[in-house]
Amino acid sequence: MATTEPTTEPTSARTVLPGRPPFTVDDLLKFPDDGNRYELFNGSLLVSPAPTPLHQRVIFRLQRILDDASPPELEPLSTVNLRVSAKDFYIPDLVVVPMACTDQVGLMFSPEHVLLAVEIVSPSTQMRDRAFKTEAYAAAGIPVYWRVELDEGPVLYAYELDGDAYGPPSAHKAGTVADLAEPFSVSFDPAALN
């Protein structure tokens, strides 16, 4: 599933999706390449537009920071497919995975491959990224989740798994250095993401 540039031209065309709710990952693979990002939560379809240029810039800059700091056996990747179950499928903005998994994975990663999931909050995904993804990634057993709030300066909220839920996040504001230990040691000022 690739994304295309969204259009601002009004259109009367409608996208007809194959299958019926509740959707499965197999249904999702038959969806058209219409520029939207399709995710599933318990068979319910979550649709968001392609990321804006600012959103993409933040993903790129954070990916570079993580790539520079990561040990050679780990690597950050952007917008990968994450299959949690037959009815749960997500596309995190960034993940950190073992390089050996990247060499073996075909189309989709499994939660056990993902050491860190990152979401850059945008107006169209804020409720999803702040609450839903936090719970979903914890339930999937992803050890670390970072949420970047651009409207706050930016601020990086770092969550670590504590049992089957994330503990309270540590907040790292622009203008201060975030010293993070998981999934590996990395230090940066969130202001560098803008």
C-alpha positions as CSV (number, residue, x, y, z in Angstrom):
1,M,0.0,0.0,0.0
2,A,1.6,3.2,-1.2
3,T,0.3,6.7,-0.7
4,T,-0.3,9.4,-3.3
5,E,-0.5,13.1,-3.1
6,P,-4.0,14.2,-1.9
7,T,-6.0,16.5,-4.2
8,T,-7.9,19.6,-3.1
9,E,-10.0,19.5,-6.2
10,P,-13.7,18.6,-5.4
11,T,-14.7,15.3,-6.8
12,S,-17.9,13.3,-6.9
13,A,-15.9,10.1,-7.2
14,R,-16.2,7.7,-4.3
15,T,-13.8,5.0,-3.2
16,V,-15.6,1.7,-3.0
17,L,-13.8,-0.6,-0.6
18,P,-13.9,-4.4,-1.0
19,G,-15.3,-6.5,1.9
20,R,-17.7,-5.6,4.7
21,P,-17.1,-4.6,8.3
22,P,-15.7,-6.0,10.4
23,F,-12.6,-5.8,8.0
24,T,-9.6,-8.0,8.2
25,V,-6.0,-7.4,7.2
26,D,-6.7,-9.6,4.1
27,D,-9.5,-7.2,3.1
28,L,-7.2,-4.3,3.7
29,L,-4.7,-5.7,1.2
30,K,-7.3,-5.4,-1.5
31,F,-8.1,-1.7,-0.9
32,P,-7.2,0.7,-3.7
33,D,-4.2,2.9,-3.6
34,D,-6.1,6.2,-3.2
35,G,-3.7,8.2,-1.1
36,N,-5.3,7.4,2.3
37,R,-3.7,5.4,5.1
38,Y,-5.9,2.6,6.2
39,E,-5.5,1.0,9.6
40,L,-7.7,-1.5,11.5
41,F,-8.8,-1.6,15.1
42,N,-10.7,-4.8,15.9
43,G,-12.0,-4.8,12.4
44,S,-13.1,-1.1,12.4
45,L,-11.5,0.9,9.7
46,L,-9.4,4.0,10.6
47,V,-8.7,6.3,7.7
48,S,-6.3,9.2,7.6
49,P,-4.9,11.3,4.8
50,A,-1.3,11.1,3.6
51,P,1.1,12.9,6.0
52,T,1.6,16.6,5.5
53,P,5.1,17.9,4.5
54,L,5.7,19.2,8.1
55,H,4.7,15.8,9.4
56,Q,7.1,14.1,7.0
57,R,9.9,16.5,7.9
58,V,9.5,15.6,11.6
59,I,9.5,11.9,10.8
60,F,12.7,12.3,8.7
61,R,14.5,14.3,11.3
62,L,13.7,11.9,14.1
63,Q,14.6,8.9,12.0
64,R,18.0,10.5,11.3
65,I,18.6,11.1,15.0
66,L,17.6,7.6,15.9
67,D,19.7,6.1,13.0
68,D,22.8,8.1,14.2
69,A,22.4,6.8,17.8
70,S,21.2,3.2,17.2
71,P,23.5,0.3,17.7
72,P,24.4,-1.5,14.4
73,E,21.9,-4.3,15.0
74,L,18.9,-2.0,15.2
75,E,17.4,0.4,12.7
76,P,14.6,3.0,12.6
77,L,12.1,2.7,9.7
78,S,9.2,4.9,8.8
79,T,5.6,4.1,8.0
80,V,5.8,0.3,8.2
81,N,3.0,-2.1,8.2
82,L,2.3,-3.6,11.7
83,R,0.0,-6.6,11.8
84,V,-1.1,-7.3,15.4
85,S,-3.9,-9.7,14.5
86,A,-6.3,-10.6,11.7
87,K,-8.4,-7.5,12.6
88,D,-5.7,-5.2,14.0
89,F,-3.3,-3.4,11.7
90,Y,-1.4,-0.1,12.2
91,I,1.0,2.1,10.4
92,P,3.3,3.8,12.9
93,D,5.1,6.9,11.8
94,L,8.4,5.4,12.9
95,V,9.6,2.1,14.5
96,V,12.8,0.7,15.7
97,V,13.4,-3.0,14.9
98,P,16.3,-5.4,14.8
99,M,18.0,-5.3,11.4
100,A,17.8,-9.1,11.2
101,C,13.9,-8.8,11.2
102,T,14.0,-6.2,8.4
103,D,16.0,-8.7,6.3
104,Q,13.4,-11.4,6.9
105,V,10.1,-9.6,7.0
106,G,8.0,-9.4,3.8
107,L,5.1,-7.0,3.9
108,M,4.3,-6.7,7.6
109,F,6.1,-6.6,10.9
110,S,4.7,-8.3,14.0
111,P,4.6,-6.6,17.4
112,E,7.4,-8.7,18.8
113,H,9.7,-7.2,16.2
114,V,9.0,-3.6,17.3
115,L,11.1,-2.2,20.1
116,L,9.8,1.4,19.7
117,A,6.8,2.8,18.0
118,V,6.5,6.6,17.3
119,E,3.5,8.7,16.3
120,I,3.7,12.3,15.2
121,V,0.4,13.9,16.3
122,S,-1.5,15.8,13.6
123,P,-4.9,17.3,13.6
124,S,-6.5,14.4,11.8
125,T,-5.0,11.8,14.2
126,Q,-4.7,13.5,17.6
127,M,-7.4,11.5,19.4
128,R,-6.1,8.3,17.9
129,D,-2.4,8.9,18.8
130,R,-3.0,10.3,22.3
131,A,-5.3,7.6,23.6
132,F,-6.1,4.7,21.2
133,K,-2.6,4.1,19.9
134,T,-1.2,4.3,23.4
135,E,-3.5,1.5,24.6
136,A,-3.2,-0.5,21.4
137,Y,0.6,-0.5,21.3
138,A,0.8,-1.4,25.0
139,A,-1.7,-4.3,24.5
140,A,0.5,-5.5,21.6
141,G,3.5,-5.6,24.0
142,I,5.6,-2.9,22.3
143,P,8.1,-1.9,25.0
144,V,8.4,1.8,24.2
145,Y,6.0,4.3,22.6
146,W,6.9,7.9,21.8
147,R,4.3,10.6,20.9
148,V,5.5,13.8,19.4
149,E,3.1,16.8,19.9
150,L,4.0,19.4,17.3
151,D,1.6,22.1,18.6
152,E,3.3,22.1,22.0
153,G,6.7,23.2,20.9
154,P,7.3,20.2,20.1
155,V,7.1,18.0,23.1
156,L,8.1,14.4,23.1
157,Y,6.1,12.1,25.4
158,A,8.0,8.8,26.1
159,Y,6.1,5.8,27.5
160,E,7.6,2.6,28.7
161,L,5.7,-0.7,29.2
162,D,5.0,-1.6,32.8
163,G,3.2,-5.0,32.8
164,D,0.5,-4.8,30.2
165,A,0.1,-1.0,30.1
166,Y,2.4,2.0,29.7
167,G,3.3,3.9,32.8
168,P,2.9,7.7,32.9
169,P,5.0,9.3,30.2
170,S,8.0,11.4,30.7
171,A,7.6,14.8,28.9
172,H,10.6,16.4,27.1
173,K,10.0,20.0,25.9
174,A,11.7,21.9,23.2
175,G,14.7,23.7,24.5
176,T,15.7,20.9,26.9
177,V,17.7,17.7,26.1
178,A,15.7,14.5,26.2
179,D,18.1,11.8,27.6
180,L,16.4,8.5,26.8
181,A,17.6,5.0,27.6
182,E,15.1,2.8,25.7
183,P,15.3,1.2,23.2
184,F,18.9,2.5,23.3
185,S,20.6,5.5,24.6
186,V,19.8,8.7,22.7
187,S,19.9,12.4,23.6
188,F,18.4,15.3,21.6
189,D,16.4,18.5,21.9
190,P,12.9,18.0,20.6
191,A,13.3,21.5,19.0
192,A,15.5,19.8,16.4
193,L,12.5,18.1,15.0
194,N,10.9,21.3,13.7
